[in-house]
Amino acid sequence: MNGLMAAAGLALVLWISCCYLVLKSRQRSLRWLPLAGAGPFGFIVIATLEEIDEAYSLRVREAVEAGSYGHE
């Protein structure tokens, strides 16, 4: 029983470390780290944060350009 708990603890530490390293390599805030608790689905969000930011920035830029269209 102790060996099983040790293995589960090690797996948890490795999982959180993996998510931490992905966040640091992408230069994202560590406030996203609790998503690691969601398992693979949380990791999907963590891994796609850059694409999410780019899509959001593109939408904001398009809205600004559409709002200023014809006002030049």
mmCIF file of the N, C-alpha and C atoms, coordinates in Angstrom:
data_MODEL
# 
_entry.id   MODEL 
# 
loop_
_atom_site.group_PDB 
_atom_site.id 
_atom_site.type_symbol 
_atom_site.label_atom_id 
_atom_site.label_alt_id 
_atom_site.label_comp_id 
_atom_site.label_asym_id 
_atom_site.label_entity_id 
_atom_site.label_seq_id 
_atom_site.pdbx_PDB_ins_code 
_atom_site.Cartn_x 
_atom_site.Cartn_y 
_atom_site.Cartn_z 
_atom_site.occupancy 
_atom_site.B_iso_or_equiv 
_atom_site.pdbx_formal_charge 
_atom_site.auth_seq_id 
_atom_site.auth_comp_id 
_atom_site.auth_asym_id 
_atom_site.auth_atom_id 
_atom_site.pdbx_PDB_model_num 
ATOM 1   N N  . MET A 1 1  ? 0.819   -1.190 0.000   1.00 0.00 ? 1  MET A N  1 
ATOM 2   C CA . MET A 1 1  ? 0.000   0.000  0.000   1.00 0.00 ? 1  MET A CA 1 
ATOM 3   C C  . MET A 1 1  ? 0.867   1.260  0.000   1.00 0.00 ? 1  MET A C  1 
ATOM 4   N N  . ASN A 1 2  ? 1.964   1.245  0.758   1.00 0.00 ? 2  ASN A N  1 
ATOM 5   C CA . ASN A 1 2  ? 2.841   2.408  0.792   1.00 0.00 ? 2  ASN A CA 1 
ATOM 6   C C  . ASN A 1 2  ? 3.509   2.660  -0.553  1.00 0.00 ? 2  ASN A C  1 
ATOM 7   N N  . GLY A 1 3  ? 3.851   1.590  -1.242  1.00 0.00 ? 3  GLY A N  1 
ATOM 8   C CA . GLY A 1 3  ? 4.472   1.721  -2.561  1.00 0.00 ? 3  GLY A CA 1 
ATOM 9   C C  . GLY A 1 3  ? 3.514   2.342  -3.572  1.00 0.00 ? 3  GLY A C  1 
ATOM 10  N N  . LEU A 1 4  ? 2.234   1.982  -3.470  1.00 0.00 ? 4  LEU A N  1 
ATOM 11  C CA . LEU A 1 4  ? 1.221   2.531  -4.370  1.00 0.00 ? 4  LEU A CA 1 
ATOM 12  C C  . LEU A 1 4  ? 1.037   4.024  -4.134  1.00 0.00 ? 4  LEU A C  1 
ATOM 13  N N  . MET A 1 5  ? 1.002   4.415  -2.870  1.00 0.00 ? 5  MET A N  1 
ATOM 14  C CA . MET A 1 5  ? 0.855   5.830  -2.540  1.00 0.00 ? 5  MET A CA 1 
ATOM 15  C C  . MET A 1 5  ? 2.090   6.626  -2.969  1.00 0.00 ? 5  MET A C  1 
ATOM 16  N N  . ALA A 1 6  ? 3.258   6.027  -2.837  1.00 0.00 ? 6  ALA A N  1 
ATOM 17  C CA . ALA A 1 6  ? 4.487   6.695  -3.272  1.00 0.00 ? 6  ALA A CA 1 
ATOM 18  C C  . ALA A 1 6  ? 4.485   6.879  -4.789  1.00 0.00 ? 6  ALA A C  1 
ATOM 19  N N  . ALA A 1 7  ? 4.032   5.871  -5.512  1.00 0.00 ? 7  ALA A N  1 
ATOM 20  C CA . ALA A 1 7  ? 3.963   5.969  -6.974  1.00 0.00 ? 7  ALA A CA 1 
ATOM 21  C C  . ALA A 1 7  ? 2.959   7.037  -7.401  1.00 0.00 ? 7  ALA A C  1 
ATOM 22  N N  . ALA A 1 8  ? 1.817   7.096  -6.735  1.00 0.00 ? 8  ALA A N  1 
ATOM 23  C CA . ALA A 1 8  ? 0.807   8.106  -7.058  1.00 0.00 ? 8  ALA A CA 1 
ATOM 24  C C  . ALA A 1 8  ? 1.334   9.504  -6.742  1.00 0.00 ? 8  ALA A C  1 
ATOM 25  N N  . GLY A 1 9  ? 2.032   9.655  -5.633  1.00 0.00 ? 9  GLY A N  1 
ATOM 26  C CA . GLY A 1 9  ? 2.621   10.948 -5.278  1.00 0.00 ? 9  GLY A CA 1 
ATOM 27  C C  . GLY A 1 9  ? 3.669   11.385 -6.282  1.00 0.00 ? 9  GLY A C  1 
ATOM 28  N N  . LEU A 1 10 ? 4.484   10.449 -6.721  1.00 0.00 ? 10 LEU A N  1 
ATOM 29  C CA . LEU A 1 10 ? 5.506   10.755 -7.718  1.00 0.00 ? 10 LEU A CA 1 
ATOM 30  C C  . LEU A 1 10 ? 4.860   11.168 -9.038  1.00 0.00 ? 10 LEU A C  1 
ATOM 31  N N  . ALA A 1 11 ? 3.817   10.463 -9.440  1.00 0.00 ? 11 ALA A N  1 
ATOM 32  C CA . ALA A 1 11 ? 3.112   10.804 -10.680 1.00 0.00 ? 11 ALA A CA 1 
ATOM 33  C C  . ALA A 1 11 ? 2.515   12.209 -10.590 1.00 0.00 ? 11 ALA A C  1 
ATOM 34  N N  . LEU A 1 12 ? 1.965   12.559 -9.441  1.00 0.00 ? 12 LEU A N  1 
ATOM 35  C CA . LEU A 1 12 ? 1.393   13.891 -9.244  1.00 0.00 ? 12 LEU A CA 1 
ATOM 36  C C  . LEU A 1 12 ? 2.464   14.969 -9.339  1.00 0.00 ? 12 LEU A C  1 
ATOM 37  N N  . VAL A 1 13 ? 3.593   14.738 -8.687  1.00 0.00 ? 13 VAL A N  1 
ATOM 38  C CA . VAL A 1 13 ? 4.692   15.707 -8.729  1.00 0.00 ? 13 VAL A CA 1 
ATOM 39  C C  . VAL A 1 13 ? 5.212   15.869 -10.154 1.00 0.00 ? 13 VAL A C  1 
ATOM 40  N N  . LEU A 1 14 ? 5.345   14.778 -10.884 1.00 0.00 ? 14 LEU A N  1 
ATOM 41  C CA . LEU A 1 14 ? 5.830   14.851 -12.263 1.00 0.00 ? 14 LEU A CA 1 
ATOM 42  C C  . LEU A 1 14 ? 4.837   15.573 -13.161 1.00 0.00 ? 14 LEU A C  1 
ATOM 43  N N  . TRP A 1 15 ? 3.546   15.338 -12.968 1.00 0.00 ? 15 TRP A N  1 
ATOM 44  C CA . TRP A 1 15 ? 2.507   15.987 -13.765 1.00 0.00 ? 15 TRP A CA 1 
ATOM 45  C C  . TRP A 1 15 ? 2.524   17.496 -13.545 1.00 0.00 ? 15 TRP A C  1 
ATOM 46  N N  . ILE A 1 16 ? 2.578   17.922 -12.292 1.00 0.00 ? 16 ILE A N  1 
ATOM 47  C CA . ILE A 1 16 ? 2.593   19.353 -11.983 1.00 0.00 ? 16 ILE A CA 1 
ATOM 48  C C  . ILE A 1 16 ? 3.885   19.984 -12.498 1.00 0.00 ? 16 ILE A C  1 
ATOM 49  N N  . SER A 1 17 ? 4.997   19.268 -12.391 1.00 0.00 ? 17 SER A N  1 
ATOM 50  C CA . SER A 1 17 ? 6.267   19.773 -12.912 1.00 0.00 ? 17 SER A CA 1 
ATOM 51  C C  . SER A 1 17 ? 6.210   19.963 -14.422 1.00 0.00 ? 17 SER A C  1 
ATOM 52  N N  . CYS A 1 18 ? 5.603   19.034 -15.105 1.00 0.00 ? 18 CYS A N  1 
ATOM 53  C CA . CYS A 1 18 ? 5.457   19.119 -16.554 1.00 0.00 ? 18 CYS A CA 1 
ATOM 54  C C  . CYS A 1 18 ? 4.639   20.353 -16.930 1.00 0.00 ? 18 CYS A C  1 
ATOM 55  N N  . CYS A 1 19 ? 3.522   20.549 -16.267 1.00 0.00 ? 19 CYS A N  1 
ATOM 56  C CA . CYS A 1 19 ? 2.679   21.717 -16.544 1.00 0.00 ? 19 CYS A CA 1 
ATOM 57  C C  . CYS A 1 19 ? 3.411   23.011 -16.212 1.00 0.00 ? 19 CYS A C  1 
ATOM 58  N N  . TYR A 1 20 ? 4.151   23.019 -15.122 1.00 0.00 ? 20 TYR A N  1 
ATOM 59  C CA . TYR A 1 20 ? 4.942   24.186 -14.726 1.00 0.00 ? 20 TYR A CA 1 
ATOM 60  C C  . TYR A 1 20 ? 5.966   24.534 -15.810 1.00 0.00 ? 20 TYR A C  1 
ATOM 61  N N  . LEU A 1 21 ? 6.666   23.521 -16.309 1.00 0.00 ? 21 LEU A N  1 
ATOM 62  C CA . LEU A 1 21 ? 7.682   23.764 -17.326 1.00 0.00 ? 21 LEU A CA 1 
ATOM 63  C C  . LEU A 1 21 ? 7.076   24.263 -18.633 1.00 0.00 ? 21 LEU A C  1 
ATOM 64  N N  . VAL A 1 22 ? 5.907   23.770 -18.994 1.00 0.00 ? 22 VAL A N  1 
ATOM 65  C CA . VAL A 1 22 ? 5.241   24.263 -20.207 1.00 0.00 ? 22 VAL A CA 1 
ATOM 66  C C  . VAL A 1 22 ? 4.870   25.731 -20.038 1.00 0.00 ? 22 VAL A C  1 
ATOM 67  N N  . LEU A 1 23 ? 4.340   26.081 -18.876 1.00 0.00 ? 23 LEU A N  1 
ATOM 68  C CA . LEU A 1 23 ? 3.981   27.477 -18.629 1.00 0.00 ? 23 LEU A CA 1 
ATOM 69  C C  . LEU A 1 23 ? 5.208   28.384 -18.662 1.00 0.00 ? 23 LEU A C  1 
ATOM 70  N N  . LYS A 1 24 ? 6.292   27.953 -18.042 1.00 0.00 ? 24 LYS A N  1 
ATOM 71  C CA . LYS A 1 24 ? 7.505   28.760 -18.017 1.00 0.00 ? 24 LYS A CA 1 
ATOM 72  C C  . LYS A 1 24 ? 8.114   28.892 -19.411 1.00 0.00 ? 24 LYS A C  1 
ATOM 73  N N  . SER A 1 25 ? 8.095   27.821 -20.190 1.00 0.00 ? 25 SER A N  1 
ATOM 74  C CA . SER A 1 25 ? 8.689   27.881 -21.525 1.00 0.00 ? 25 SER A CA 1 
ATOM 75  C C  . SER A 1 25 ? 7.883   28.786 -22.453 1.00 0.00 ? 25 SER A C  1 
ATOM 76  N N  . ARG A 1 26 ? 6.599   28.878 -22.223 1.00 0.00 ? 26 ARG A N  1 
ATOM 77  C CA . ARG A 1 26 ? 5.745   29.760 -23.030 1.00 0.00 ? 26 ARG A CA 1 
ATOM 78  C C  . ARG A 1 26 ? 5.601   31.147 -22.405 1.00 0.00 ? 26 ARG A C  1 
ATOM 79  N N  . GLN A 1 27 ? 6.301   31.374 -21.305 1.00 0.00 ? 27 GLN A N  1 
ATOM 80  C CA . GLN A 1 27 ? 6.307   32.651 -20.591 1.00 0.00 ? 27 GLN A CA 1 
ATOM 81  C C  . GLN A 1 27 ? 4.887   33.093 -20.218 1.00 0.00 ? 27 GLN A C  1 
ATOM 82  N N  . ARG A 1 28 ? 4.155   32.167 -19.621 1.00 0.00 ? 28 ARG A N  1 
ATOM 83  C CA . ARG A 1 28 ? 2.797   32.446 -19.171 1.00 0.00 ? 28 ARG A CA 1 
ATOM 84  C C  . ARG A 1 28 ? 2.772   32.542 -17.655 1.00 0.00 ? 28 ARG A C  1 
ATOM 85  N N  . SER A 1 29 ? 1.736   33.156 -17.131 1.00 0.00 ? 29 SER A N  1 
ATOM 86  C CA . SER A 1 29 ? 1.584   33.321 -15.694 1.00 0.00 ? 29 SER A CA 1 
ATOM 87  C C  . SER A 1 29 ? 1.367   31.968 -15.017 1.00 0.00 ? 29 SER A C  1 
ATOM 88  N N  . LEU A 1 30 ? 1.900   31.851 -13.807 1.00 0.00 ? 30 LEU A N  1 
ATOM 89  C CA . LEU A 1 30 ? 1.705   30.607 -13.048 1.00 0.00 ? 30 LEU A CA 1 
ATOM 90  C C  . LEU A 1 30 ? 0.291   30.503 -12.489 1.00 0.00 ? 30 LEU A C  1 
ATOM 91  N N  . ARG A 1 31 ? -0.524  31.523 -12.684 1.00 0.00 ? 31 ARG A N  1 
ATOM 92  C CA . ARG A 1 31 ? -1.923  31.438 -12.256 1.00 0.00 ? 31 ARG A CA 1 
ATOM 93  C C  . ARG A 1 31 ? -2.690  30.392 -13.046 1.00 0.00 ? 31 ARG A C  1 
ATOM 94  N N  . TRP A 1 32 ? -2.124  29.944 -14.163 1.00 0.00 ? 32 TRP A N  1 
ATOM 95  C CA . TRP A 1 32 ? -2.751  28.893 -14.960 1.00 0.00 ? 32 TRP A CA 1 
ATOM 96  C C  . TRP A 1 32 ? -2.453  27.497 -14.402 1.00 0.00 ? 32 TRP A C  1 
ATOM 97  N N  . LEU A 1 33 ? -1.523  27.388 -13.463 1.00 0.00 ? 33 LEU A N  1 
ATOM 98  C CA . LEU A 1 33 ? -1.092  26.086 -12.945 1.00 0.00 ? 33 LEU A CA 1 
ATOM 99  C C  . LEU A 1 33 ? -2.212  25.262 -12.315 1.00 0.00 ? 33 LEU A C  1 
ATOM 100 N N  . PRO A 1 34 ? -3.219  25.844 -11.657 1.00 0.00 ? 34 PRO A N  1 
ATOM 101 C CA . PRO A 1 34 ? -4.301  25.004 -11.115 1.00 0.00 ? 34 PRO A CA 1 
ATOM 102 C C  . PRO A 1 34 ? -5.042  24.187 -12.179 1.00 0.00 ? 34 PRO A C  1 
ATOM 103 N N  . LEU A 1 35 ? -4.932  24.581 -13.438 1.00 0.00 ? 35 LEU A N  1 
ATOM 104 C CA . LEU A 1 35 ? -5.549  23.776 -14.500 1.00 0.00 ? 35 LEU A CA 1 
ATOM 105 C C  . LEU A 1 35 ? -4.910  22.396 -14.611 1.00 0.00 ? 35 LEU A C  1 
ATOM 106 N N  . ALA A 1 36 ? -3.716  22.244 -14.061 1.00 0.00 ? 36 ALA A N  1 
ATOM 107 C CA . ALA A 1 36 ? -3.059  20.938 -14.078 1.00 0.00 ? 36 ALA A CA 1 
ATOM 108 C C  . ALA A 1 36 ? -3.910  19.901 -13.346 1.00 0.00 ? 36 ALA A C  1 
ATOM 109 N N  . GLY A 1 37 ? -4.715  20.358 -12.387 1.00 0.00 ? 37 GLY A N  1 
ATOM 110 C CA . GLY A 1 37 ? -5.591  19.457 -11.648 1.00 0.00 ? 37 GLY A CA 1 
ATOM 111 C C  . GLY A 1 37 ? -6.713  18.879 -12.499 1.00 0.00 ? 37 GLY A C  1 
ATOM 112 N N  . ALA A 1 38 ? -6.964  19.482 -13.654 1.00 0.00 ? 38 ALA A N  1 
ATOM 113 C CA . ALA A 1 38 ? -8.012  18.971 -14.551 1.00 0.00 ? 38 ALA A CA 1 
ATOM 114 C C  . ALA A 1 38 ? -7.507  17.835 -15.425 1.00 0.00 ? 38 ALA A C  1 
ATOM 115 N N  . GLY A 1 39 ? -6.276  17.448 -15.227 1.00 0.00 ? 39 GLY A N  1 
ATOM 116 C CA . GLY A 1 39 ? -5.719  16.326 -15.975 1.00 0.00 ? 39 GLY A CA 1 
ATOM 117 C C  . GLY A 1 39 ? -5.404  16.702 -17.415 1.00 0.00 ? 39 GLY A C  1 
ATOM 118 N N  . PRO A 1 40 ? -5.622  15.774 -18.328 1.00 0.00 ? 40 PRO A N  1 
ATOM 119 C CA . PRO A 1 40 ? -5.289  16.025 -19.738 1.00 0.00 ? 40 PRO A CA 1 
ATOM 120 C C  . PRO A 1 40 ? -6.050  17.220 -20.328 1.00 0.00 ? 40 PRO A C  1 
ATOM 121 N N  . PHE A 1 41 ? -7.274  17.445 -19.877 1.00 0.00 ? 41 PHE A N  1 
ATOM 122 C CA . PHE A 1 41 ? -8.049  18.565 -20.409 1.00 0.00 ? 41 PHE A CA 1 
ATOM 123 C C  . PHE A 1 41 ? -7.443  19.897 -19.970 1.00 0.00 ? 41 PHE A C  1 
ATOM 124 N N  . GLY A 1 42 ? -6.971  19.969 -18.757 1.00 0.00 ? 42 GLY A N  1 
ATOM 125 C CA . GLY A 1 42 ? -6.276  21.163 -18.291 1.00 0.00 ? 42 GLY A CA 1 
ATOM 126 C C  . GLY A 1 42 ? -4.975  21.377 -19.034 1.00 0.00 ? 42 GLY A C  1 
ATOM 127 N N  . PHE A 1 43 ? -4.289  20.288 -19.327 1.00 0.00 ? 43 PHE A N  1 
ATOM 128 C CA . PHE A 1 43 ? -3.029  20.398 -20.074 1.00 0.00 ? 43 PHE A CA 1 
ATOM 129 C C  . PHE A 1 43 ? -3.282  20.907 -21.487 1.00 0.00 ? 43 PHE A C  1 
ATOM 130 N N  . ILE A 1 44 ? -4.388  20.512 -22.083 1.00 0.00 ? 44 ILE A N  1 
ATOM 131 C CA . ILE A 1 44 ? -4.737  21.008 -23.418 1.00 0.00 ? 44 ILE A CA 1 
ATOM 132 C C  . ILE A 1 44 ? -4.867  22.520 -23.387 1.00 0.00 ? 44 ILE A C  1 
ATOM 133 N N  . VAL A 1 45 ? -5.543  23.041 -22.373 1.00 0.00 ? 45 VAL A N  1 
ATOM 134 C CA . VAL A 1 45 ? -5.702  24.492 -22.255 1.00 0.00 ? 45 VAL A CA 1 
ATOM 135 C C  . VAL A 1 45 ? -4.349  25.150 -22.031 1.00 0.00 ? 45 VAL A C  1 
ATOM 136 N N  . ILE A 1 46 ? -3.543  24.584 -21.145 1.00 0.00 ? 46 ILE A N  1 
ATOM 137 C CA . ILE A 1 46 ? -2.218  25.146 -20.868 1.00 0.00 ? 46 ILE A CA 1 
ATOM 138 C C  . ILE A 1 46 ? -1.359  25.150 -22.131 1.00 0.00 ? 46 ILE A C  1 
ATOM 139 N N  . ALA A 1 47 ? -1.417  24.079 -22.892 1.00 0.00 ? 47 ALA A N  1 
ATOM 140 C CA . ALA A 1 47 ? -0.586  23.964 -24.091 1.00 0.00 ? 47 ALA A CA 1 
ATOM 141 C C  . ALA A 1 47 ? -1.040  24.884 -25.213 1.00 0.00 ? 47 ALA A C  1 
ATOM 142 N N  . THR A 1 48 ? -2.306  25.285 -25.227 1.00 0.00 ? 48 THR A N  1 
ATOM 143 C CA . THR A 1 48 ? -2.816  26.129 -26.307 1.00 0.00 ? 48 THR A CA 1 
ATOM 144 C C  . THR A 1 48 ? -2.989  27.584 -25.885 1.00 0.00 ? 48 THR A C  1 
ATOM 145 N N  . LEU A 1 49 ? -2.441  27.988 -24.760 1.00 0.00 ? 49 LEU A N  1 
ATOM 146 C CA . LEU A 1 49 ? -2.608  29.367 -24.298 1.00 0.00 ? 49 LEU A CA 1 
ATOM 147 C C  . LEU A 1 49 ? -2.091  30.377 -25.314 1.00 0.00 ? 49 LEU A C  1 
ATOM 148 N N  . GLU A 1 50 ? -0.985  30.095 -25.956 1.00 0.00 ? 50 GLU A N  1 
ATOM 149 C CA . GLU A 1 50 ? -0.428  31.041 -26.919 1.00 0.00 ? 50 GLU A CA 1 
ATOM 150 C C  . GLU A 1 50 ? -1.382  31.220 -28.097 1.00 0.00 ? 50 GLU A C  1 
ATOM 151 N N  . GLU A 1 51 ? -1.948  30.136 -28.589 1.00 0.00 ? 51 GLU A N  1 
ATOM 152 C CA . GLU A 1 51 ? -2.879  30.220 -29.703 1.00 0.00 ? 51 GLU A CA 1 
ATOM 153 C C  . GLU A 1 51 ? -4.149  30.966 -29.301 1.00 0.00 ? 51 GLU A C  1 
ATOM 154 N N  . ILE A 1 52 ? -4.585  30.766 -28.058 1.00 0.00 ? 52 ILE A N  1 
ATOM 155 C CA . ILE A 1 52 ? -5.768  31.463 -27.562 1.00 0.00 ? 52 ILE A CA 1 
ATOM 156 C C  . ILE A 1 52 ? -5.497  32.966 -27.518 1.00 0.00 ? 52 ILE A C  1 
ATOM 157 N N  . ASP A 1 53 ? -4.329  33.362 -27.022 1.00 0.00 ? 53 ASP A N  1 
ATOM 158 C CA . ASP A 1 53 ? -3.953  34.773 -26.956 1.00 0.00 ? 53 ASP A CA 1 
ATOM 159 C C  . ASP A 1 53 ? -3.864  35.385 -28.349 1.00 0.00 ? 53 ASP A C  1 
ATOM 160 N N  . GLU A 1 54 ? -3.281  34.640 -29.297 1.00 0.00 ? 54 GLU A N  1 
ATOM 161 C CA . GLU A 1 54 ? -3.158  35.149 -30.659 1.00 0.00 ? 54 GLU A CA 1 
ATOM 162 C C  . GLU A 1 54 ? -4.528  35.335 -31.298 1.00 0.00 ? 54 GLU A C  1 
ATOM 163 N N  . ALA A 1 55 ? -5.436  34.384 -31.090 1.00 0.00 ? 55 ALA A N  1 
ATOM 164 C CA . ALA A 1 55 ? -6.779  34.489 -31.658 1.00 0.00 ? 55 ALA A CA 1 
ATOM 165 C C  . ALA A 1 55 ? -7.520  35.674 -31.044 1.00 0.00 ? 55 ALA A C  1 
ATOM 166 N N  . TYR A 1 56 ? -7.368  35.865 -29.743 1.00 0.00 ? 56 TYR A N  1 
ATOM 167 C CA . TYR A 1 56 ? -8.011  36.993 -29.071 1.00 0.00 ? 56 TYR A CA 1 
ATOM 168 C C  . TYR A 1 56 ? -7.452  38.312 -29.596 1.00 0.00 ? 56 TYR A C  1 
ATOM 169 N N  . SER A 1 57 ? -6.136  38.403 -29.738 1.00 0.00 ? 57 SER A N  1 
ATOM 170 C CA . SER A 1 57 ? -5.503  39.623 -30.235 1.00 0.00 ? 57 SER A CA 1 
ATOM 171 C C  . SER A 1 57 ? -5.965  39.926 -31.657 1.00 0.00 ? 57 SER A C  1 
ATOM 172 N N  . LEU A 1 58 ? -6.106  38.896 -32.466 1.00 0.00 ? 58 LEU A N  1 
ATOM 173 C CA . LEU A 1 58 ? -6.562  39.078 -33.836 1.00 0.00 ? 58 LEU A CA 1 
ATOM 174 C C  . LEU A 1 58 ? -7.988  39.618 -33.857 1.00 0.00 ? 58 LEU A C  1 
ATOM 175 N N  . ARG A 1 59 ? -8.851  39.070 -33.009 1.00 0.00 ? 59 ARG A N  1 
ATOM 176 C CA . ARG A 1 59 ? -10.235 39.548 -32.951 1.00 0.00 ? 59 ARG A CA 1 
ATOM 177 C C  . ARG A 1 59 ? -10.308 40.993 -32.484 1.00 0.00 ? 59 ARG A C  1 
ATOM 178 N N  . VAL A 1 60 ? -9.512  41.349 -31.498 1.00 0.00 ? 60 VAL A N  1 
ATOM 179 C CA . VAL A 1 60 ? -9.499  42.727 -31.004 1.00 0.00 ? 60 VAL A CA 1 
ATOM 180 C C  . VAL A 1 60 ? -9.011  43.661 -32.097 1.00 0.00 ? 60 VAL A C  1 
ATOM 181 N N  . ARG A 1 61 ? -7.948  43.272 -32.777 1.00 0.00 ? 61 ARG A N  1 
ATOM 182 C CA . ARG A 1 61 ? -7.416  44.109 -33.851 1.00 0.00 ? 61 ARG A CA 1 
ATOM 183 C C  . ARG A 1 61 ? -8.433  44.277 -34.973 1.00 0.00 ? 61 ARG A C  1 
ATOM 184 N N  . GLU A 1 62 ? -9.128  43.190 -35.336 1.00 0.00 ? 62 GLU A N  1 
ATOM 185 C CA . GLU A 1 62 ? -10.152 43.275 -36.377 1.00 0.00 ? 62 GLU A CA 1 
ATOM 186 C C  . GLU A 1 62 ? -11.286 44.200 -35.952 1.00 0.00 ? 62 GLU A C  1 
ATOM 187 N N  . ALA A 1 63 ? -11.683 44.134 -34.681 1.00 0.00 ? 63 ALA A N  1 
ATOM 188 C CA . ALA A 1 63 ? -12.761 44.998 -34.202 1.00 0.00 ? 63 ALA A CA 1 
ATOM 189 C C  . ALA A 1 63 ? -12.342 46.464 -34.229 1.00 0.00 ? 63 ALA A C  1 
ATOM 190 N N  . VAL A 1 64 ? -11.099 46.742 -33.845 1.00 0.00 ? 64 VAL A N  1 
ATOM 191 C CA . VAL A 1 64 ? -10.610 48.124 -33.867 1.00 0.00 ? 64 VAL A CA 1 
ATOM 192 C C  . VAL A 1 64 ? -10.541 48.637 -35.290 1.00 0.00 ? 64 VAL A C  1 
ATOM 193 N N  . GLU A 1 65 ? -10.032 47.793 -36.190 1.00 0.00 ? 65 GLU A N  1 
ATOM 194 C CA . GLU A 1 65 ? -9.937  48.216 -37.591 1.00 0.00 ? 65 GLU A CA 1 
ATOM 195 C C  . GLU A 1 65 ? -11.322 48.417 -38.195 1.00 0.00 ? 65 GLU A C  1 
ATOM 196 N N  . ALA A 1 66 ? -12.272 47.555 -37.859 1.00 0.00 ? 66 ALA A N  1 
ATOM 197 C CA . ALA A 1 66 ? -13.626 47.697 -38.378 1.00 0.00 ? 66 ALA A CA 1 
ATOM 198 C C  . ALA A 1 66 ? -14.284 48.952 -37.827 1.00 0.00 ? 66 ALA A C  1 
ATOM 199 N N  . GLY A 1 67 ? -13.981 49.284 -36.583 1.00 0.00 ? 67 GLY A N  1 
ATOM 200 C CA . GLY A 1 67 ? -14.549 50.476 -35.965 1.00 0.00 ? 67 GLY A CA 1 
ATOM 201 C C  . GLY A 1 67 ? -13.979 51.755 -36.538 1.00 0.00 ? 67 GLY A C  1 
ATOM 202 N N  . SER A 1 68 ? -12.729 51.697 -36.978 1.00 0.00 ? 68 SER A N  1 
ATOM 203 C CA . SER A 1 68 ? -12.093 52.904 -37.501 1.00 0.00 ? 68 SER A CA 1 
ATOM 204 C C  . SER A 1 68 ? -12.157 52.967 -39.019 1.00 0.00 ? 68 SER A C  1 
ATOM 205 N N  . TYR A 1 69 ? -12.788 51.997 -39.643 1.00 0.00 ? 69 TYR A N  1 
ATOM 206 C CA . TYR A 1 69 ? -12.871 51.954 -41.110 1.00 0.00 ? 69 TYR A CA 1 
ATOM 207 C C  . TYR A 1 69 ? -13.710 53.128 -41.595 1.00 0.00 ? 69 TYR A C  1 
ATOM 208 N N  . GLY A 1 70 ? -13.162 53.886 -42.507 1.00 0.00 ? 70 GLY A N  1 
ATOM 209 C CA . GLY A 1 70 ? -13.889 55.003 -43.082 1.00 0.00 ? 70 GLY A CA 1 
ATOM 210 C C  . GLY A 1 70 ? -13.761 56.286 -42.291 1.00 0.00 ? 70 GLY A C  1 
ATOM 211 N N  . HIS A 1 71 ? -13.043 56.257 -41.184 1.00 0.00 ? 71 HIS A N  1 
ATOM 212 C CA . HIS A 1 71 ? -12.889 57.457 -40.360 1.00 0.00 ? 71 HIS A CA 1 
ATOM 213 C C  . HIS A 1 71 ? -11.544 58.132 -40.604 1.00 0.00 ? 71 HIS A C  1 
ATOM 214 N N  . GLU A 1 72 ? -10.863 57.743 -41.644 1.00 0.00 ? 72 GLU A N  1 
ATOM 215 C CA . GLU A 1 72 ? -9.548  58.328 -41.900 1.00 0.00 ? 72 GLU A CA 1 
ATOM 216 C C  . GLU A 1 72 ? -9.652  59.480 -42.853 1.00 0.00 ? 72 GLU A C  1 
# 
